[in-house]
Amino acid sequence: MYDLLFYPIISTFLLLISAFYLFGSKSTAFFSILIAVFSLFLSLFYYVVNSFTGEGINEAVFFHIIYGFNGINIFNYKIEIFLIFFCICFFVFLIFFARKKIVQIKRKPRLLIELTILFACSCFSIAVHPATLDIGLIVESFFASQNSIKLNQDLGDYQYLINNSKNKKSLVYIYAESLERTFFDEKIFPELVINLKNLEKKSISFQGVRQAPMTDWTIAGMVSSQCGVPLATFKSNRNDFSGIDNFVPGATCMGDIFKSAGYKNFYIGGADLNFAGKGNFYKSHGFDEIFGLKEIQSIYENSLPTSKWGIYDDALFDFSYEKYKSLALQKDPFVLFILTADTHGPSGHETPECKSIKYKNGDVKMLNAVKCADFLIDKFLSKIMSVKTEQDVIFVLGSDHLQMNNDASFILTEHETARTNLFMILEKGKAPKIVSKPSSTLDIAPTVMSIMGWDINNFAFGRNLLSEELTLVEKYGEENFFNSLKNWRLNLWKTWIEK
């Protein structure tokens, strides 16, 4: 990125040399100095900002300018701080030195040549400066957002939600890592998820759940499906949430609603809770107990085997089963969210219990992992659904997002336009059906809460898929709605501000 500063800096020094030793017009020399100093300031700003972002001036820079610098330890940037101090001193010296030199100019003015040099160098030092170009793109995006769909009017109001159910229903929600609905297509993946397809026949299954912008990785998929808003990050690494006290405190999520209604909320995931801020997200939104890699390992005398991402799914489900049994004995309603990991890209992970499970000849490791997930999830749901409970329990199975690049991508990408997320709800006594509706993971929260007894059709950008209400994908069309979400990113940053 820093090589982009080469031509602006060369042009800046040409302006300074011309002003001091070539120009005869004091006015031209004065403007040359001003432009040179401004260009040097832009270069300094760009250099320092790039140290933080790694990609020049982006929207994250504007976020920190508007909302402050929480989450950044400035002492990690001692060199940049020294450089800023040094450059400020240099700029002050340069201005005083230039003033003295301009007063002493006695050369004969050659306006045409001087203005030509001034114009040419100004173009390289400011007009095509990478900082100017980056800022221009952000400004262009801002004005584009002003002309896009006014999404403010579509934010659902959830201040007065009422649960009309006589008996509060509990919830078990399984996020099956990247287990998108495409794997259910028999024409593409014959006999891959036989068990889950049989399970789907007993469920309310939702088809057409697309992936909206800023919802395409795990923590973003969780935020979108629980809070009804995309996750608008403000750092170059979208999984870096270090230094943040509260995770999207400006958003109201399902955990907040459940907590206020007297539920006990639990989260279980095999990965480290610090990764991607998952632990912070659940802690910030009403969860009572949060289990990750360290928390689960501490319970066992012997450490559980782990993959790159954490505890294998077979051990994770064993732990989740024991937790569910203890919760099922209680009279208080509960919510249990579970996140699997072994279908994570690029090749999935061979779960110990699934060493003998292969898909076809076993060449594509990701498909072996999906086949394993089909076995493990079905086994787990069968076990917990047979446990006697003190309350009615709803079971949800969904993908957190679509598959990222992996060793099955050569098949998936051939069907890119048809790829959708998995979302199904199982409840004893509920007749199975298929709900086919253009939607996104933003619509999951109000749909799940409506099944649990809340009188709700709108929840932020989400719409109850079991109601007559149009989803925003239906209302505006997928392309228009998704583009408007991208343009609304600056507004979504407000979710990071305390209410």
RODO-2510 file (C-alpha; in nm, 4 decimals, decimal comma):
residues 499
     n   res          X          Y          Z
     1     m     0,0000     0,0000     0,0000
     2     y     0,2824     0,2400     0,0825
     3     d     0,4209     0,2296    -0,2743
     4     l     0,1132     0,4333    -0,3717
     5     l     0,2760     0,7301    -0,1943
     6     f     0,5802     0,7341    -0,4247
     7     y     0,4475     0,9716    -0,6931
     8     p     0,2692     1,2099    -0,4516
     9     i     0,5866     1,2466    -0,2433
    10     i     0,8080     1,3028    -0,5503
    11     s     0,5601     1,5642    -0,6781
    12     t     0,5543     1,7320    -0,3369
    13     f     0,9310     1,7713    -0,3269
    14     l     0,9302     1,9019    -0,6849
    15     l     0,6840     2,1680    -0,5678
    16     l     0,9088     2,2616    -0,2755
    17     i     1,2218     2,2806    -0,4922
    18     s     1,0360     2,4859    -0,7528
    19     a     0,9011     2,7262    -0,4892
    20     f     1,2410     2,7795    -0,3272
    21     y     1,4730     2,7824    -0,6290
    22     l     1,2751     2,8231    -0,9519
    23     f     0,9572     3,0313    -0,9234
    24     g     0,9811     3,4077    -0,9582
    25     s     0,6202     3,4809    -0,8568
    26     k     0,5780     3,5056    -0,4818
    27     s     0,2082     3,4110    -0,5147
    28     t     0,2880     3,0951    -0,7121
    29     a     0,5611     3,0033    -0,4658
    30     f     0,3233     3,0602    -0,1725
    31     f     0,0514     2,8345    -0,3198
    32     s     0,3136     2,5706    -0,4033
    33     i     0,4225     2,5638    -0,0395
    34     l     0,0611     2,5350     0,0796
    35     i    -0,0109     2,2471    -0,1578
    36     a     0,3160     2,0750    -0,0661
    37     v     0,2463     2,0975     0,3073
    38     f    -0,1096     1,9727     0,2563
    39     s     0,0176     1,6820     0,0443
    40     l     0,2745     1,5919     0,3092
    41     f    -0,0031     1,5986     0,5690
    42     l    -0,2136     1,3658     0,3500
    43     s     0,0817     1,1280     0,3130
    44     l     0,1407     1,1268     0,6875
    45     f    -0,2296     1,0675     0,7538
    46     y    -0,2406     0,7852     0,4984
    47     y     0,0716     0,6195     0,6399
    48     v    -0,0536     0,6263     0,9981
    49     v    -0,4052     0,5138     0,9064
    50     n    -0,2695     0,2275     0,6971
    51     s    -0,0747     0,1109     1,0025
    52     f    -0,4114     0,0543     1,1725
    53     t    -0,6256    -0,0702     0,8839
    54     g    -0,3797    -0,2394     0,6497
    55     e    -0,5897    -0,1154     0,3583
    56     g    -0,5546     0,2615     0,3535
    57     i    -0,8401     0,4923     0,4466
    58     n    -1,1586     0,2904     0,4776
    59     e    -1,4913     0,3209     0,6561
    60     a    -1,3277     0,2027     0,9790
    61     v    -1,1308     0,5279     0,9888
    62     f    -1,4521     0,7301     0,9729
    63     f    -1,6004     0,5100     1,2459
    64     h    -1,3177     0,5988     1,4849
    65     i    -1,3235     0,9660     1,3870
    66     i    -1,6975     0,9822     1,4610
    67     y    -1,7235     0,7476     1,7592
    68     g    -1,3770     0,7525     1,9177
    69     f    -1,0809     0,5160     1,9456
    70     n    -1,2007     0,2514     2,1910
    71     g    -1,0376    -0,0822     2,1222
    72     i    -0,7075     0,0588     1,9960
    73     n    -0,4016     0,0525     2,2196
    74     i    -0,2070     0,3524     2,0921
    75     f     0,1094     0,2340     2,2699
    76     n     0,1348    -0,0411     2,0097
    77     y     0,2070     0,2328     1,7560
    78     k     0,5062     0,4115     1,9127
    79     i     0,6827     0,4554     1,5783
    80     e     0,3760     0,6154     1,4218
    81     i     0,3314     0,8483     1,7215
    82     f     0,6961     0,9574     1,6996
    83     l     0,6574     1,0094     1,3246
    84     i     0,3512     1,2297     1,3760
    85     f     0,5352     1,4427     1,6326
    86     f     0,8419     1,4708     1,4095
    87     c     0,6366     1,5644     1,1023
    88     i     0,4408     1,8315     1,2887
    89     c     0,7707     1,9893     1,3962
    90     f     0,8949     1,9627     1,0386
    91     f     0,5795     2,1263     0,9005
    92     v     0,6183     2,4187     1,1428
    93     f     0,9839     2,4583     1,0462
    94     l     0,8954     2,4339     0,6774
    95     i     0,6355     2,7098     0,7002
    96     f     0,8755     2,9498     0,8743
    97     f     1,1577     2,8617     0,6359
    98     a     0,9274     2,9048     0,3341
    99     r     0,8067     3,2424     0,4568
   100     k     1,1650     3,3656     0,4797
   101     k     1,2581     3,2279     0,1358
   102     i     0,9478     3,3698    -0,0368
   103     v     1,0159     3,7199     0,0964
   104     q     1,3664     3,7029    -0,0531
   105     i     1,2527     3,6001    -0,4039
   106     k     1,3958     3,8344    -0,6688
   107     r     1,3712     3,6110    -0,9771
   108     k     1,1761     3,7202    -1,2827
   109     p     0,8255     3,5622    -1,2849
   110     r     0,7481     3,3174    -1,5693
   111     l     0,3814     3,2645    -1,4973
   112     l     0,2935     3,0191    -1,7768
   113     i     0,5766     2,7810    -1,6895
   114     e     0,5218     2,8214    -1,3158
   115     l     0,1461     2,7605    -1,3351
   116     t     0,2017     2,4560    -1,5570
   117     i     0,4454     2,3066    -1,3052
   118     l     0,2121     2,3967    -1,0179
   119     f    -0,0873     2,2331    -1,1867
   120     a     0,0980     1,9166    -1,2913
   121     c     0,2577     1,8603    -0,9519
   122     s    -0,0696     1,9394    -0,7727
   123     c    -0,2453     1,6665    -0,9691
   124     f     0,0044     1,4026    -0,8554
   125     s     0,0495     1,5326    -0,5028
   126     i    -0,3217     1,5800    -0,4161
   127     a    -0,5711     1,4924    -0,6902
   128     v    -0,4450     1,1349    -0,7398
   129     h    -0,3117     1,0912    -0,3871
   130     p    -0,4276     0,7523    -0,2476
   131     a    -0,5780     0,9321     0,0533
   132     t    -0,7830     1,1572    -0,1757
   133     l    -0,8983     0,8622    -0,3849
   134     d    -0,9965     0,6565    -0,0770
   135     i    -1,1896     0,9467     0,0752
   136     g    -1,3586     1,0064    -0,2598
   137     l    -1,4842     0,6472    -0,2731
   138     i    -1,6259     0,6718     0,0794
   139     v    -1,7960     1,0033     0,0023
   140     e    -1,9377     0,8533    -0,3171
   141     s    -2,0696     0,5591    -0,1155
   142     f    -2,2261     0,8006     0,1345
   143     f    -2,4141     0,9911    -0,1357
   144     a    -2,5186     0,6633    -0,2959
   145     s    -2,6729     0,5659     0,0384
   146     q    -2,8712     0,8908     0,0392
   147     n    -3,0295     0,7875    -0,2901
   148     s    -3,0937     0,4261    -0,1909
   149     i    -3,3872     0,2759    -0,0064
   150     k    -3,4585     0,4594     0,3196
   151     l    -3,4221     0,1632     0,5506
   152     n    -3,4972     0,3650     0,8656
   153     q    -3,8679     0,3230     0,8003
   154     d    -3,8275    -0,0556     0,7842
   155     l    -3,6697    -0,1046     1,1261
   156     g    -3,9151    -0,3071     1,3313
   157     d    -4,0079    -0,1732     1,6750
   158     y    -3,9534    -0,4307     1,9497
   159     q    -4,0039    -0,2206     2,2608
   160     y    -4,3468    -0,3611     2,3375
   161     l    -4,3130    -0,7305     2,2574
   162     i    -4,5608    -0,9532     2,4355
   163     n    -4,5397    -1,3290     2,4873
   164     n    -4,8962    -1,4591     2,4619
   165     s    -4,8068    -1,8199     2,5408
   166     k    -4,9633    -1,9578     2,8604
   167     n    -4,6552    -2,1711     2,9184
   168     k    -4,3243    -2,0235     2,8120
   169     k    -4,1573    -2,2478     2,5579
   170     s    -3,7882    -2,3272     2,5824
   171     l    -3,5516    -2,3254     2,2860
   172     v    -3,2586    -2,5301     2,1593
   173     y    -3,0907    -2,3668     1,8604
   174     i    -2,8145    -2,5528     1,6754
   175     y    -2,5901    -2,3505     1,4478
   176     a    -2,4502    -2,6115     1,2116
   177     e    -2,1283    -2,4554     1,0846
   178     s    -2,1689    -2,3692     0,7136
   179     l    -2,4221    -2,6511     0,6665
   180     e    -2,6103    -2,4714     0,3927
   181     r    -2,9299    -2,5963     0,2364
   182     t    -2,7536    -2,6701    -0,0930
   183     f    -2,6302    -2,9971     0,0598
   184     f    -2,9955    -3,1123     0,0729
   185     d    -3,0290    -3,1023    -0,3065
   186     e    -3,0356    -3,4635    -0,4246
   187     k    -2,9471    -3,3615    -0,7798
   188     i    -2,6229    -3,2032    -0,6610
   189     f    -2,5339    -3,4164    -0,3567
   190     p    -2,7297    -3,7432    -0,3739
   191     e    -2,7711    -3,9230    -0,0394
   192     l    -2,5411    -3,6804     0,1437
   193     v    -2,7708    -3,5768     0,4312
   194     i    -3,0204    -3,8627     0,4456
   195     n    -3,0888    -3,8304     0,8189
   196     l    -3,1453    -3,4554     0,8148
   197     k    -3,3725    -3,4830     0,5120
   198     n    -3,5864    -3,7293     0,7069
   199     l    -3,5809    -3,4909     1,0022
   200     e    -3,6884    -3,2081     0,7723
   201     k    -4,0031    -3,4014     0,6836
   202     k    -4,1121    -3,3584     1,0468
   203     s    -4,0280    -2,9883     1,0633
   204     i    -4,1359    -2,6467     0,9487
   205     s    -3,8688    -2,5990     0,6852
   206     f    -3,7900    -2,2589     0,5382
   207     q    -3,6626    -2,2328     0,1837
   208     g    -3,5194    -1,9256     0,0142
   209     v    -3,3121    -1,7967     0,3096
   210     r    -3,0411    -1,5971     0,1320
   211     q    -2,7175    -1,4546     0,2674
   212     a    -2,7335    -1,0767     0,3117
   213     p    -2,4234    -0,8539     0,3132
   214     m    -2,2274    -0,8484     0,6402
   215     t    -2,3789    -1,1808     0,7515
   216     d    -2,1387    -1,4199     0,5786
   217     w    -1,9176    -1,5441     0,8635
   218     t    -1,9991    -1,7083     1,1968
   219     i    -2,0312    -1,4191     1,4420
   220     a    -2,2081    -1,2130     1,1744
   221     g    -2,4477    -1,5005     1,1077
   222     m    -2,5247    -1,5166     1,4783
   223     v    -2,5834    -1,1426     1,5041
   224     s    -2,8070    -1,1356     1,1969
   225     s    -3,0179    -1,4335     1,3067
   226     q    -3,0500    -1,3177     1,6693
   227     c    -3,0595    -0,9386     1,6342
   228     g    -3,2120    -0,8826     1,2904
   229     v    -2,9251    -0,6572     1,1784
   230     p    -2,6072    -0,7217     0,9796
   231     l    -2,2745    -0,6989     1,1619
   232     a    -2,1050    -0,3796     1,0397
   233     t    -1,7447    -0,4227     1,1531
   234     f    -1,4994    -0,1340     1,1745
   235     k    -1,1595    -0,3069     1,1724
   236     s    -0,9706    -0,4528     0,8767
   237     n    -0,9860    -0,7979     1,0410
   238     r    -1,3575    -0,8702     1,0683
   239     n    -1,2953    -1,1229     1,3460
   240     d    -1,0971    -0,8776     1,5590
   241     f    -1,3116    -0,7410     1,8416
   242     s    -1,0360    -0,6976     2,0978
   243     g    -1,0615    -0,4021     2,3340
   244     i    -1,4401    -0,3803     2,3019
   245     d    -1,6330    -0,3843     2,6292
   246     n    -1,9802    -0,4543     2,4890
   247     f    -2,0655    -0,6284     2,1637
   248     v    -2,3167    -0,4307     1,9514
   249     p    -2,4731    -0,2771     2,2648
   250     g    -2,6994    -0,0634     2,0470
   251     a    -2,8787    -0,3701     1,9099
   252     t    -3,1586    -0,5592     2,0818
   253     c    -3,1189    -0,9343     2,0336
   254     m    -3,3143    -1,2465     2,1183
   255     g    -3,1039    -1,3003     2,4295
   256     d    -3,2082    -0,9588     2,5608
   257     i    -3,5756    -1,0353     2,5006
   258     f    -3,5515    -1,3798     2,6601
   259     k    -3,3630    -1,2454     2,9614
   260     s    -3,6247    -0,9782     3,0263
   261     a    -3,8934    -1,2484     3,0070
   262     g    -3,7299    -1,4564     3,2796
   263     y    -3,5442    -1,7110     3,0677
   264     k    -3,2080    -1,8659     3,1545
   265     n    -2,9802    -1,8362     2,8519
   266     f    -2,6899    -2,0689     2,7674
   267     y    -2,4346    -2,0909     2,4869
   268     i    -2,2066    -2,3851     2,4036
   269     g    -1,9367    -2,3797     2,1365
   270     g    -1,6192    -2,5808     2,0930
   271     a    -1,3969    -2,2873     1,9922
   272     d    -1,2253    -2,0320     2,2145
   273     l    -1,4776    -1,7705     2,3266
   274     n    -1,2306    -1,4910     2,2579
   275     f    -1,2194    -1,5717     1,8886
   276     a    -1,4345    -1,3291     1,6881
   277     g    -1,5842    -1,1907     2,0088
   278     k    -1,8415    -1,4680     2,0478
   279     g    -1,8085    -1,4790     2,4249
   280     n    -1,8438    -1,1024     2,4468
   281     f    -2,1500    -1,1079     2,2214
   282     y    -2,3357    -1,3566     2,4402
   283     k    -2,2218    -1,1902     2,7619
   284     s    -2,3461    -0,8542     2,6291
   285     h    -2,6895    -0,9887     2,5359
   286     g    -2,8366    -1,1638     2,8349
   287     f    -2,6661    -1,5033     2,8498
   288     d    -2,6160    -1,6557     3,1932
   289     e    -2,3623    -1,9273     3,1153
   290     i    -2,1251    -1,9288     2,8196
   291     f    -1,9142    -2,2351     2,7421
   292     g    -1,6204    -2,2380     2,5026
   293     l    -1,3051    -2,4437     2,4613
   294     k    -1,1462    -2,3523     2,7963
   295     e    -1,4690    -2,3703     2,9951
   296     i    -1,5566    -2,7175     2,8646
   297     q    -1,2026    -2,8539     2,9013
   298     s    -1,1895    -2,7365     3,2635
   299     i    -1,4831    -2,9624     3,3513
   300     y    -1,3115    -3,2843     3,2408
   301     e    -1,0175    -3,4481     3,4165
   302     n    -0,8611    -3,5471     3,0851
   303     s    -0,8456    -3,2937     2,8047
   304     l    -1,0798    -3,3597     2,5156
   305     p    -0,9229    -3,4006     2,1696
   306     t    -0,9368    -3,0856     1,9591
   307     s    -0,9092    -2,9740     1,5988
   308     k    -0,7742    -2,6428     1,4737
   309     w    -1,1055    -2,4785     1,5714
   310     g    -1,1645    -2,6406     1,9074
   311     i    -1,3419    -2,9407     2,0587
   312     y    -1,4678    -3,1949     1,8074
   313     d    -1,8412    -3,2027     1,7484
   314     d    -1,8977    -3,5508     1,8925
   315     a    -1,7597    -3,4404     2,2309
   316     l    -1,9418    -3,1077     2,2002
   317     f    -2,2750    -3,2849     2,1554
   318     d    -2,2019    -3,5155     2,4493
   319     f    -2,1430    -3,2121     2,6708
   320     s    -2,4517    -3,0371     2,5299
   321     y    -2,6640    -3,3454     2,5969
   322     e    -2,5660    -3,3506     2,9640
   323     k    -2,6369    -2,9786     2,9896
   324     y    -2,9751    -3,0214     2,8238
   325     k    -3,0744    -3,3024     3,0612
   326     s    -3,0053    -3,0810     3,3622
   327     l    -3,2028    -2,7924     3,2115
   328     a    -3,4940    -3,0173     3,1173
   329     l    -3,5476    -3,1064     3,4838
   330     q    -3,6007    -2,7424     3,5791
   331     k    -3,9329    -2,5624     3,5629
   332     d    -3,7825    -2,2329     3,4488
   333     p    -3,7787    -2,1782     3,0715
   334     f    -3,4368    -2,1879     2,9093
   335     v    -3,2590    -2,1120     2,5840
   336     l    -2,9628    -2,3199     2,4669
   337     f    -2,7580    -2,2148     2,1638
   338     i    -2,5020    -2,4627     2,0276
   339     l    -2,2391    -2,4013     1,7589
   340     t    -2,0672    -2,6881     1,5772
   341     a    -1,7278    -2,6554     1,4080
   342     d    -1,6256    -2,9680     1,2183
   343     t    -1,7779    -2,8596     0,8864
   344     h    -1,5576    -2,5494     0,8864
   345     g    -1,3514    -2,4879     0,5733
   346     p    -1,1362    -2,5460     0,3913
   347     s    -1,1669    -2,9236     0,4323
   348     g    -1,3729    -2,9832     0,7427
   349     h    -1,2319    -3,1872     1,0306
   350     e    -1,2435    -3,5613     1,0815
   351     t    -1,4494    -3,6090     1,3963
   352     p    -1,3217    -3,9092     1,5980
   353     e    -1,6665    -4,0731     1,6000
   354     c    -1,6896    -4,0417     1,2215
   355     k    -1,3648    -4,2027     1,1071
   356     s    -1,5583    -4,4680     0,9162
   357     i    -1,8092    -4,2240     0,7613
   358     k    -1,7257    -4,1220     0,4050
   359     y    -1,9249    -3,9674     0,1228
   360     k    -1,8932    -4,1775    -0,1909
   361     n    -1,5214    -4,2554    -0,2333
   362     g    -1,4214    -4,0060     0,0378
   363     d    -1,2043    -3,7883    -0,1876
   364     v    -1,3745    -3,4601    -0,0911
   365     k    -1,3044    -3,4144     0,2793
   366     m    -1,5628    -3,1399     0,3275
   367     l    -1,8382    -3,3699     0,2051
   368     n    -1,7170    -3,6368     0,4479
   369     a    -1,7503    -3,3766     0,7243
   370     v    -2,1034    -3,2887     0,6087
   371     k    -2,1941    -3,6578     0,6054
   372     c    -2,0619    -3,6814     0,9615
   373     a    -2,2633    -3,3747     1,0660
   374     d    -2,5744    -3,5396     0,9231
   375     f    -2,5114    -3,8394     1,1503
   376     l    -2,4127    -3,6459     1,4654
   377     i    -2,6879    -3,3817     1,4535
   378     d    -2,9584    -3,6400     1,3900
   379     k    -2,8242    -3,8548     1,6742
   380     f    -2,8113    -3,5575     1,9118
   381     l    -3,1593    -3,4307     1,8283
   382     s    -3,3054    -3,7803     1,8621
   383     k    -3,1508    -3,8108     2,2092
   384     i    -3,2583    -3,4752     2,3474
   385     m    -3,6058    -3,4905     2,1942
   386     s    -3,6645    -3,8147     2,3844
   387     v    -3,5752    -3,6556     2,7197
   388     k    -3,8772    -3,5822     2,9395
   389     t    -3,9003    -3,2114     3,0177
   390     e    -4,0962    -2,9840     3,2491
   391     q    -4,1745    -2,7485     2,9599
   392     d    -4,2397    -2,7413     2,5872
   393     v    -3,9187    -2,7170     2,3858
   394     i    -3,8684    -2,5888     2,0337
   395     f    -3,5717    -2,7158     1,8338
   396     v    -3,4111    -2,5078     1,5599
   397     l    -3,1453    -2,6221     1,3157
   398     g    -2,9807    -2,3697     1,0889
   399     s    -2,6575    -2,2823     0,9144
   400     d    -2,4718    -1,9805     1,0461
   401     h    -2,3757    -1,8822     0,6902
   402     l    -2,3007    -2,0355     0,3518
   403     q    -1,9838    -2,2350     0,2942
   404     m    -1,6714    -2,0303     0,2321
   405     n    -1,3996    -2,1462    -0,0067
   406     n    -1,3356    -2,5166     0,0506
   407     d    -1,2536    -2,8369    -0,1310
   408     a    -1,6199    -2,8766    -0,2345
   409     s    -1,6373    -2,5268    -0,3856
   410     f    -1,5893    -2,6626    -0,7372
   411     i    -1,9383    -2,8113    -0,6999
   412     l    -2,1043    -2,5370    -0,4945
   413     t    -1,9972    -2,2499    -0,7195
   414     e    -2,1683    -2,4123    -1,0163
   415     h    -2,4965    -2,3491    -0,8326
   416     e    -2,4111    -2,0084    -0,6838
   417     t    -2,7441    -1,8412    -0,7588
   418     a    -2,9401    -2,1231    -0,5933
   419     r    -2,7427    -2,1418    -0,2681
   420     t    -2,9435    -2,0702     0,0479
   421     n    -2,9117    -2,1157     0,4235
   422     l    -3,0602    -2,4010     0,6213
   423     f    -3,3397    -2,3125     0,8643
   424     m    -3,5883    -2,5572     1,0116
   425     i    -3,7979    -2,5660     1,3298
   426     l    -3,9132    -2,8802     1,5085
   427     e    -4,1863    -2,8781     1,7718
   428     k    -4,3878    -3,1680     1,9032
   429     g    -4,7452    -3,1468     1,7867
   430     k    -4,6724    -2,9021     1,5044
   431     a    -4,7649    -3,0189     1,1572
   432     p    -4,4666    -3,0210     0,9206
   433     k    -4,4706    -2,7885     0,6239
   434     i    -4,2446    -2,6079     0,3811
   435     v    -4,2395    -2,2278     0,3825
   436     s    -4,0880    -2,1021     0,0603
   437     k    -4,0279    -1,7299     0,0811
   438     p    -3,7523    -1,4961    -0,0433
   439     s    -3,5797    -1,3996     0,2808
   440     s    -3,2482    -1,3813     0,4652
   441     t    -3,1033    -1,4815     0,8024
   442     l    -3,2231    -1,1414     0,9292
   443     d    -3,5736    -1,2927     0,9323
   444     i    -3,4891    -1,5809     1,1653
   445     a    -3,5239    -1,4017     1,5014
   446     p    -3,8877    -1,2865     1,4660
   447     t    -3,9836    -1,6224     1,3151
   448     v    -3,8386    -1,8207     1,6063
   449     m    -3,9852    -1,5838     1,8660
   450     s    -4,3298    -1,6080     1,7076
   451     i    -4,3180    -1,9879     1,7395
   452     m    -4,2229    -1,9402     2,1058
   453     g    -4,5344    -1,7314     2,1672
   454     w    -4,4330    -1,3712     2,1064
   455     d    -4,6719    -1,1509     1,9150
   456     i    -4,4176    -1,0313     1,6622
   457     n    -4,4009    -0,9666     1,2900
   458     n    -4,1089    -0,7205     1,2746
   459     f    -3,7726    -0,7322     1,4484
   460     a    -3,5182    -0,4766     1,3233
   461     f    -3,4760    -0,5746     0,9548
   462     g    -3,6287    -0,9169     1,0181
   463     r    -3,9820    -1,0270     0,9356
   464     n    -4,1797    -1,3209     1,0709
   465     l    -4,1724    -1,5787     0,7913
   466     l    -4,4920    -1,7364     0,9262
   467     s    -4,6880    -1,4119     0,8927
   468     e    -4,8349    -1,2379     0,5913
   469     e    -4,5781    -0,9602     0,6295
   470     l    -4,3484    -0,9171     0,3304
   471     t    -3,9809    -0,9719     0,3995
   472     l    -3,7573    -0,6854     0,2914
   473     v    -3,6146    -0,9161     0,0251
   474     e    -3,9690    -0,9500    -0,1113
   475     k    -4,0545    -0,5836    -0,0652
   476     y    -3,7529    -0,4380    -0,2438
   477     g    -3,6068    -0,7293    -0,4342
   478     e    -3,2907    -0,9087    -0,3282
   479     e    -3,0434    -0,6943    -0,5224
   480     n    -3,1934    -0,3601    -0,4165
   481     f    -3,2274    -0,4597    -0,0509
   482     f    -2,8769    -0,6042    -0,0246
   483     n    -2,7219    -0,3015    -0,1972
   484     s    -2,9124    -0,0733     0,0390
   485     l    -2,7748    -0,2628     0,3385
   486     k    -2,4218    -0,2066     0,2078
   487     n    -2,4931     0,1641     0,1658
   488     w    -2,6441     0,1743     0,5153
   489     r    -2,3207     0,0579     0,6774
   490     l    -2,2522     0,3971     0,8380
   491     n    -2,5913     0,3837     1,0101
   492     l    -2,5282     0,0268     1,1254
   493     w    -2,2227     0,1472     1,3159
   494     k    -2,4679     0,2936     1,5651
   495     t    -2,5226    -0,0604     1,6934
   496     w    -2,1778    -0,0283     1,8522
   497     i    -2,2898     0,2701     2,0593
   498     e    -2,4622     0,2235     2,3944
   499     k    -2,8363     0,2980     2,3817
***
